[in-house]
């Protein structure tokens, strides 16, 4: 997610002039649809509309004065595109004078007041403000100053084919508020934060001369539906059982001398995360050794409405994805509960893998317990003795092909087809720079005897399958 940016002070709004409105009325224009497509986007031939779910149009959020940033706020939307993932394109522009003002029929107008439809490309023509792409359906934007507009559309994963037209335009605005005298300045979770964990810690600035604090939680900003009121001595409080998945509000006041109380602090809104359940991984099982380089990773579906899963595969248990051959985060949209790496895992190596689930608000479950698995080296191909051969010597040379990824090779020779009680059971250390591809026994075999032999390659990632059992006879 992008980090939020600080806002400047709110500038006065500019209203649409009477002449601009008259010009629109005379020409029969009720929106800027006649000005659409200035960016060259192919519109009108798409099937799946995008619906903005939050924040609502004309949504106001607040900044503390002086100098406190707001918390991240997510733009959320839904669509009915059947085949994911898709690449979403977000456009954002400042809607207040001067950067949001454009010319229409030779007159100045304010984008904030005129852009009521989705076709308002004139107000989004300054692509340097923000045009970006994002996989998913919630986006934490870089904030503009004061008033801002945003919209979103969807393309295919390559960014070529449009699945949707632009969404309706959403207008947001910010205001500054001052903290009352002697009231605490709330710190974290900051206003409108939607990813508060449980247990939830609430922190505020200490007030000089305080005798303690009173903190309240409620389901509404007027605190008629209180969730709890608590008296604390320090300037923080941890709540262990707040309701999850709904909007909540909190405020604090200071206990002063002579039983006096300060005014309440500014009210902050927040939401305790209600993420989907942790996925249960099923395959590969712990310590499984894959004989193929593209194994299928599987897990059970999570509950509580997941929208996608993240899977990580790494060669170290700390999942340092900068380590060589780490896969990075892979996002898998529901309803899929499996994934195959399009790139081959390296033979002879061990890997760890885990999965987590997320919902449309990007609330994430904890990672599933990491499971270790390995990829076996290539199975050796036997050379001599060939199948059915009769050997003239009792100390024959056994040969096989080099096995990529192997650190050792095991050869077995037995008088039984089941390879029980082998007369030779030898593991030979090998290396890429000095591969071992043959073995000659130091003890003679018994003459006129039927023998069977096989070979396999070993590595930190596990062992390959045994080669086929071959029969030979000594003379």
Buried (B, 14 or more C-beta within 10 A) or exposed (E): EEEBEEBEEBEEBBEBBEEBBEBBEEEEBEBBEEBBBBEEBEBEEBEBBBEBBBBEEEBEBBBBEEEBBBBBBBBBBEBEBEEBBBBBBBBBBBBBBEBBBBEBEEBBBBBBBBBBBBBBBBBBBBEEBBBEEBEBBBBBBEBBBBBBBBBBBBBBEEEEEBBBBBBBBBBBBBEEEEBEEBBBBBBBBBBBBBBBEEEBEBBBEBBEEBBEBBBBBBBEEEBEEEBEEEEBEEBBBEBEEBBBBEBBBBBBBBBBEEEEBBEBBBBBBBBBBBBBBBBBBEEBEEEEBBBEBEBEBBBEBBEBEBBBBBBBBBBEEEBEBEEEEBBEEBBBBBEEBEBEBEEEBBBBBBBBBBBBBBBBBBBBBEBBEBBBBBBBBBBBEBBBBEEEBEBEEBEBEBBBBBBBBBBBBBBBBBBEEEBEEBBBEBEBEBEEEEBBBBBEBEEEBEEEEEBBBBBBBBBEBBBBEBBEBBBBBBE
